[in-house]
Amino acid sequence: MDRILVAGAGISGKNACRLLLAEGKSVVLYDGDVNKNAEELRGEFPAEADLSVVLGELTKETLSECSLCVISPGIPLDSPLAGQIKAAGIPIWSEIELAYSVAKGRLIAITGTNGKTTTTALTGEICAAYYNSVFVVGNIGNAYTREADKTTEESVTVAEVSSFQLETIRTFHPQVSAVLNITPDHLNRHKTMECYAEVKESISRNQTKEDVCVLNYEDERLREFAPSCPARVLFFSSARELPEGAWLSGEDIWVCLDGKKEKVVGIHELQLLGRHNYENVMAAVLMCLTIGVPMDIIRETLKRFLAVEHRIEYVTEKNGVAYYNDSKGTNPDAAIQAIRAMVRPTILIGGGYDKGGSFDEWILAFEGKVKLLILMGATAERIAEAAERLSDCEIALVNDMDEAIRVATENAVPGDAVLLSPACASWGMYPNYEVRGRDFKDRVRAL
């Protein structure tokens, strides 16, 4: 029997099932968690759907019925489950490969260690100001598989793409791609920095010189990658003028394409803070110009665009203290950008799940900014040891967000900022960074 196995019964897997069923496929939804309720899972789909649910053991008999597996991004390719599927000779696709196989129209795909969500949201908003049919999908919170069958030949899809999703692409081919930066992250999954970088760069694997790949000139790894990139490369830079591409000069963003040089916008006209956000803006400008959006539309959208939730998001001011939510700062490099964006003495709340990276560079960025470091979660003691070695800021260890905010408010004086920017994932304390960020905001607003 020619069936498709969907591995993982979370949001990603369920959306993959819905798309496959809409395409008339026969589907097996599998999850290793025997505590899930198979009847409840099956009940989320139409009674007439050609779908069965399997929990616990994945048998050879089930595998023998399947000709393809769509794997959820949370399942590592070196896991026993993935090994079992590969050993059965079954090709493994990512959810973005499945969605791409169904979708129509033009595709902009954005990856990088940091800045993906802001750049994707901004690019999507600019495109939506000009085109009638625009879909913003991916890790930004709207699964590509949920929207793929709604696209038309006139659609533009803007996708935020993770390294986990890129591991199993086959024909995935954006007309415009971007790699914003590559810094250490998810090394517990990818094992080496080289493997991680290669996965990120694979976003351009199926592109040609008719397509465009936007890269960060100030990222040495991406500069080295550019000559081998199969697409036409456009660089952006926050440190120097470029003969072609986009750059930050003083307080203005400029662009030069096909010999035409013009100022795009002044940074004080933007609602976004920080050099990293100016890089995100430059990437978005290049992608939108490439896909045909006029400069006046780009310029007006840039001026009204607000920061995305959980990314250096201003929450409120209480007793002269400003509170910022950067819960999406789930790795040290992202958290460094938040520190750099602060213009007040800062009380920093950090710590969480341990992904195995170093915190040294993050702590070195504290100098002159962080007056108190409040730590929680599995990494608290490891970060504290590094902070004692590399910084002279005060350190406090706490058990949870409630205690973190209490300690922060007790130590803050008018003119200070309190910043939640954990440099760690939320797992072990919260199901995701969104829940963590909202908990922080709710508690701050209740002060």
C-alpha positions in Angstrom: 0.0 0.0 0.0 1.3 3.5 -0.9 0.9 5.5 2.3 2.8 8.5 3.7 4.2 8.3 7.2 4.1 11.5 9.2 6.5 11.3 12.1 5.5 13.4 15.1 2.0 14.3 16.2 2.6 17.9 17.2 1.5 21.1 15.4 4.0 20.4 12.5 2.8 16.8 12.1 -0.9 17.6 12.2 -0.5 20.3 9.6 1.4 18.0 7.4 -1.4 15.4 7.7 -4.1 18.0 6.8 -2.2 19.0 3.7 -1.6 15.4 2.6 -5.2 14.4 3.2 -6.3 17.5 1.2 -4.1 16.2 -1.6 -5.9 12.9 -1.5 -3.1 10.9 0.2 -3.3 8.0 2.6 -1.6 8.9 5.8 -0.2 7.2 8.9 0.4 9.7 11.8 3.0 8.3 14.2 4.2 9.4 17.6 6.4 7.6 20.0 4.6 8.9 23.0 2.3 6.2 24.2 0.7 8.6 26.7 -1.0 10.5 23.8 -4.6 9.5 23.0 -4.9 7.9 19.6 -8.7 8.4 19.5 -8.4 12.1 20.3 -5.7 12.6 17.7 -7.8 10.7 15.1 -10.8 12.8 16.1 -9.0 16.0 15.0 -9.4 14.9 11.4 -12.6 14.2 9.3 -14.1 10.8 9.9 -13.8 9.9 6.2 -10.1 10.8 6.0 -7.8 8.0 5.0 -5.7 8.4 8.2 -4.6 6.0 10.9 -2.8 6.9 14.1 0.1 4.8 15.5 1.6 5.4 19.0 4.6 3.8 20.7 6.4 1.2 18.6 6.8 1.7 14.8 6.6 -1.8 13.4 8.1 -3.2 10.2 4.6 -3.9 9.0 3.6 -0.2 9.2 6.8 0.8 7.5 6.3 -1.6 4.7 3.1 0.2 3.8 4.8 3.6 3.5 6.7 5.1 0.5 7.6 8.5 2.1 8.1 10.0 5.5 7.4 13.6 6.4 9.4 14.2 9.6 8.7 16.9 12.2 11.6 19.3 12.8 11.9 18.3 16.4 13.0 14.8 15.6 16.8 14.6 15.0 18.0 12.7 11.9 20.4 10.7 14.1 17.6 9.5 16.3 16.7 5.7 16.4 13.4 6.6 14.8 15.0 8.3 11.8 17.5 5.5 11.6 14.6 2.9 11.5 12.9 4.9 8.7 16.1 5.2 6.7 16.9 1.5 7.1 13.5 0.7 5.6 14.6 2.6 2.5 11.9 5.3 3.0 12.8 8.8 1.8 12.5 11.5 4.5 11.1 15.0 3.7 10.9 18.0 5.9 7.5 19.8 6.3 8.9 22.7 4.1 9.7 20.2 1.3 6.1 18.8 1.5 4.6 22.3 1.5 6.9 23.4 -1.4 5.8 20.4 -3.5 2.2 21.7 -3.3 2.6 25.5 -3.2 2.4 27.8 -6.2 3.8 31.3 -7.0 7.1 32.9 -5.9 8.9 32.0 -2.7 11.2 34.1 -0.4 13.0 31.9 2.2 14.9 33.4 5.1 17.3 31.6 7.5 20.1 32.5 9.9 20.9 32.1 13.5 19.3 35.4 14.6 16.9 37.9 13.1 14.8 35.5 11.1 11.4 36.3 12.6 11.8 40.1 12.4 13.1 39.9 8.9 10.4 37.5 7.8 7.6 39.6 9.4 9.1 42.8 7.8 9.5 41.3 4.4 6.0 39.9 4.5 4.5 43.2 5.5 6.3 45.0 2.7 5.2 42.5 0.1 1.6 42.6 1.4 1.6 46.4 0.9 2.2 45.8 -2.8 0.9 42.3 -3.8 -2.6 41.0 -3.3 -1.8 37.4 -2.3 1.0 37.1 0.3 1.5 34.3 2.8 4.0 34.6 5.7 4.8 31.2 7.0 7.3 28.9 8.8 8.8 29.2 12.2 7.1 32.6 12.6 4.1 30.7 13.9 2.1 29.8 10.8 3.1 26.5 9.3 3.9 26.5 5.6 1.9 23.3 5.3 -1.2 25.1 6.6 -1.1 27.7 3.7 0.6 25.8 0.8 -2.6 24.7 -0.9 -4.1 28.2 -0.7 -1.4 29.7 -2.9 -1.8 30.6 -6.5 0.6 31.5 -9.4 0.2 35.1 -8.3 1.1 34.5 -4.7 4.3 35.5 -2.9 5.2 33.3 0.1 7.7 34.6 2.7 9.0 31.7 4.8 11.1 31.7 7.9 13.1 28.5 7.7 15.1 26.7 10.5 18.2 24.5 10.2 16.1 21.6 11.4 13.7 22.0 8.4 16.6 22.5 6.0 18.2 19.2 6.9 15.7 17.2 4.8 15.0 19.4 1.7 15.1 17.8 -1.7 13.7 20.2 -4.4 12.9 23.2 -2.2 13.8 26.2 -4.4 13.1 29.8 -3.4 13.5 32.5 -6.0 14.9 34.7 -3.3 16.8 33.4 -0.2 18.7 35.0 2.6 21.1 33.8 5.3 21.3 36.6 7.8 24.2 35.3 9.9 25.7 32.1 11.3 26.8 31.9 14.9 27.0 28.9 17.2 23.5 27.5 18.0 21.9 24.0 18.2 25.3 22.3 18.4 23.6 19.6 20.5 21.7 18.7 17.3 24.2 19.5 14.5 27.3 18.5 16.5 29.8 20.8 14.8 29.8 24.4 13.6 30.7 23.3 10.1 27.6 21.0 9.9 25.4 23.8 11.2 26.7 26.3 8.7 26.4 23.9 5.8 22.7 23.2 6.7 22.0 27.0 6.8 23.7 27.5 3.4 21.7 24.7 1.9 18.8 27.1 1.6 20.3 28.1 -1.8 21.1 24.5 -2.9 18.6 24.4 -5.7 18.8 28.0 -6.7 20.4 29.2 -10.0 22.0 32.4 -11.3 18.4 33.5 -12.2 17.7 33.6 -8.4 19.1 35.8 -5.6 20.7 34.9 -2.3 21.1 37.8 0.2 24.1 37.4 2.6 25.6 39.4 5.5 29.0 40.7 4.3 30.1 41.2 7.9 29.7 37.4 8.6 33.1 35.9 7.6 31.6 32.5 7.1 29.0 33.9 4.6 31.7 35.9 2.8 33.6 32.7 2.2 30.4 30.9 1.1 29.5 33.5 -1.5 31.7 32.3 -4.4 30.2 28.8 -4.2 26.6 30.0 -3.8 24.7 28.9 -6.9 22.5 32.1 -6.9 23.4 35.7 -7.6 24.7 37.0 -4.3 23.6 40.4 -2.9 25.4 41.5 0.3 24.3 43.9 3.0 26.8 45.5 5.5 26.5 47.4 8.7 30.1 48.5 8.5 31.1 49.6 5.0 29.7 50.9 1.7 29.4 48.2 -1.0 29.6 48.5 -4.8 26.3 46.6 -4.9 23.8 45.7 -2.2 22.7 47.6 0.9 24.7 49.2 3.7 24.5 51.4 6.8 26.4 54.7 6.5 26.3 56.8 9.6 22.6 57.1 10.4 21.3 56.2 7.0 20.6 53.0 5.1 21.6 53.0 1.4 21.2 50.6 -1.5 22.8 50.2 -4.9 21.3 47.8 -7.5 22.2 47.7 -11.2 24.2 50.9 -10.8 21.5 52.9 -9.1 22.5 54.2 -5.7 19.9 55.8 -3.4 19.2 56.4 0.3 16.5 54.1 1.6 15.7 55.5 5.1 17.3 57.1 8.1 17.5 54.8 11.2 15.7 57.4 13.3 12.7 57.1 11.0 12.5 53.4 12.0 10.6 52.0 15.0 13.3 49.3 15.4 16.2 49.5 17.8 19.8 48.3 17.4 22.4 47.5 14.6 21.2 44.0 14.3 17.7 45.3 13.3 19.3 47.7 10.8 20.8 44.5 9.2 17.4 42.9 9.2 16.0 46.0 7.4 18.7 45.9 4.8 18.1 42.2 4.1 14.4 42.9 3.7 15.0 45.8 1.4 17.2 43.8 -0.9 14.7 40.9 -1.0 11.7 43.1 -1.7 13.4 45.1 -4.4 14.5 41.9 -6.0 11.0 40.5 -6.1 9.6 43.7 -7.7 8.3 45.9 -4.8 8.8 49.7 -5.6 11.1 51.7 -3.3 8.3 54.1 -2.1 6.2 51.1 -0.8 9.3 49.7 0.9 10.2 53.0 2.5 6.7 53.7 3.9 6.3 50.2 5.3 9.7 50.4 7.0 8.7 53.6 8.8 5.6 52.1 10.3 6.8 48.5 11.1 6.9 47.6 14.8 9.2 45.1 16.5 7.9 41.6 16.6 6.7 40.2 19.9 9.4 38.8 22.2 12.3 40.5 20.3 13.5 43.5 22.2 9.9 44.3 22.7 9.1 47.4 24.9 6.6 46.3 27.6 6.0 49.2 29.9 7.6 51.7 32.3 7.0 51.4 36.0 8.5 53.9 38.5 10.9 55.2 35.9 12.2 51.7 35.0 11.7 50.5 31.4 10.9 46.8 30.9 11.9 44.9 27.7 10.9 41.4 26.6 13.5 39.6 24.5 12.4 36.1 25.2 13.3 35.2 21.6 16.9 35.7 22.6 17.4 31.9 22.9 21.1 31.9 22.2 24.1 34.1 23.3 24.5 35.9 20.0 20.8 36.9 19.9 21.1 38.1 23.5 24.2 40.1 22.7 22.1 42.1 20.2 19.6 42.9 22.9 22.3 44.1 25.3 23.8 46.3 22.5 20.4 47.9 21.9 20.0 49.0 25.6 20.7 52.7 26.3 20.1 52.5 30.1 21.9 50.8 32.9 20.4 47.3 32.7 19.3 44.5 35.0 19.4 41.4 32.9 17.3 38.2 33.4 18.9 35.2 31.8 19.3 31.4 31.8 17.2 28.4 30.8 17.8 25.2 28.9 21.4 24.2 28.1 22.1 23.8 24.4 25.8 23.3 25.0 27.3 26.5 23.7 29.6 29.0 25.4 28.3 32.1 27.2 31.7 34.0 27.3 31.1 36.4 24.4 27.6 37.2 25.8 29.1 38.1 29.2 31.9 40.2 27.7 29.2 42.3 26.0 27.9 43.3 29.5 30.7 45.8 30.0 29.3 49.2 30.9 25.7 48.0 30.4 24.7 45.3 32.9 24.6 46.2 36.6 22.9 43.0 37.8 22.6 39.6 36.2 19.6 37.5 37.4 19.9 33.8 36.5 17.4 30.9 36.5 17.0 27.5 34.9 19.5 24.7 34.1 22.3 27.0 32.9 22.2 29.3 35.9 25.3 28.0 37.7 27.3 27.6 34.5 26.6 31.1 33.4 27.3 32.4 36.9 30.7 30.8 36.9 31.5 32.4 33.6 30.2 35.8 34.8 32.3 35.7 37.9 35.4 35.0 35.7 34.7 37.6 33.0 32.5 40.4 34.5 32.2 42.5 37.6 28.4 42.7 37.6 26.4 41.6 40.5 24.9 38.1 40.2 21.7 36.7 41.7 20.4 33.1 41.3 16.6 32.6 41.4 14.1 29.8 41.1 11.6 31.2 38.7 10.3 34.2 36.8 8.3 35.5 39.8 11.4 35.6 41.9 13.4 37.1 39.0 11.1 40.0 38.6 10.9 40.6 42.3 14.7 40.8 42.6 14.9 43.0 39.5 12.3 45.5 40.8 14.0 45.6 44.3 17.3 46.6 42.7 16.1 48.9 39.9 16.2 52.6 40.2 14.6 55.3 37.9 16.5 55.4 34.7 17.3 51.7 34.6 16.0 49.0 32.2 15.0 45.5 33.1 15.6 43.1 30.2 14.5 39.5 29.8 17.0 38.1 27.3 17.9 34.6 28.4 20.5 33.5 25.9 18.9 30.1 26.4 15.9 28.1 25.2 12.9 28.0 27.5 12.5 24.2 27.7 12.4 22.7 31.2 10.7 25.8 32.5 8.3 26.8 29.7 7.0 24.9 26.6 8.4 27.7 24.3 9.9 31.2 24.3 6.4 32.7 23.6 5.0 31.4 26.9 8.1 32.6 28.7 7.8 36.1 27.2 4.1 36.4 27.9 4.6 35.3 31.5 7.3 38.0 31.9 5.0 40.7 30.4 2.0 39.6 32.5 4.0 39.8 35.7 5.6 43.1 34.8 2.2 44.7 33.9 0.8 43.5 37.2 3.5 45.3 39.2 
